[in-house]
Amino acid sequence: MKLGNSFSGALRTFTYFMASGSHYMLEGVKYLELYGEEPSAIEQAYAIFANVIELDENGQVVNAQHAQKRAADYLRSYCDPAFTVEPPYQDWELELHEPPSLQDKI
């Protein structure tokens, strides 16, 4: 089974705005310097995005903005310790899952 176009579009859009430094939810936050310097912060933001995003029974993303907000709030709080994430993260949102095998099964 493949992830559908809806998920691909949501991930691509999130990645573009994250990598370009133009994510509207992170206006005024200097997060681009985390790339290369503190990649674990970027990794955690993507993990939150992936853990929070939901698909309906047809594979359509139903909460792209919410998933982006949770991920963006993590980076905002990482860069600005005075920022409080509301509601606080639940453990499942922050989980870093095992990577796939280095060899494809195909």
N, C-alpha and C positions, 0 to 999 in steps of 0.2 A: 504494500500500500504506500502511496506517495502522499506527502502533504500537498494540499491543493494550492491553486493560484491565490486564494484569499490570504493564506498564511504567508506565502512567498512575498506577496505585495506588502503585507504588514511588516515583515522582517526587513525587507529591502528598504522601505520607507524609514523605519526606525534607524537602520544602519546608516543611511545617507545623512540624516539629520545629526546623528551622533558623530560621525566621522568628519562632517563638514564644519562642525562647531556652530551650527545654526538651529539647533533644536529650540523651538519656541518655549518649551517648558524649562529651559536652562538659561534663559536670557540673563546676562550679567554674571554667570558662573564660568570661571576659567577652567573648564574640564578637559579641554583638548590636550593640555600638557600631561594629563594622566596617561595618555597613549604613549607607550615606550618608557615612561618613567615609573608608573604605578599600574601596570596592566591588570593586577588583581582587582582593582576598583572597577575597571571596565568589564572584566570577566563577571564580577558580581552583578553589575547592572544588567548584563545580558542574561544571566541566570534568572534574575528576578523577572525580566520580561518574558522569558520562556516558561517559567513556572506559573505566571499569572495569566498569560494569554489563554483564551478559551475558544473552542470551535463548536458550532452547533452540529446537529446530526448530518448536515450536508457538507461539513468541512468549511463552513464560512466563519470567519473570525467575528466574534460578537462583542469583544471588549478591547479593541486595539488601543484606544485612548487611555483606558484604565491601566493596561499593562505598561504603556509608555510612561504614564504618570508615576507608577510605583518605581520603575527603574530610574526615571529622572530624579525623583525625590531622594533616592539612595545617593546618587552622585552629588546632588545639592548638599545633602547632609555630610557627605564625605569631604567636600570642599569648604563647607561652612558649618563648623561644629555648633553654631548657635541655632541652626535650622533644625526643627523637630519634625520628624515624619509622623503624620497623622492619617489614619490610625497607625500605631506601631506595627512593624512587620511581624507576621506570624512565622514560625520556624519553617514551614513548608515553602514560603516565598523565597527564603534565603538559601535553600538547599543547593549545594553544588553536586550534581549527579556524576556518576562515573562516565568517563569518556568511552567512545566505542573502541573496539579492537583496532589495532594498527593495520590489520588485514581485512579487506572486504570479504563478505561471505559469498559473493557472486563468483 
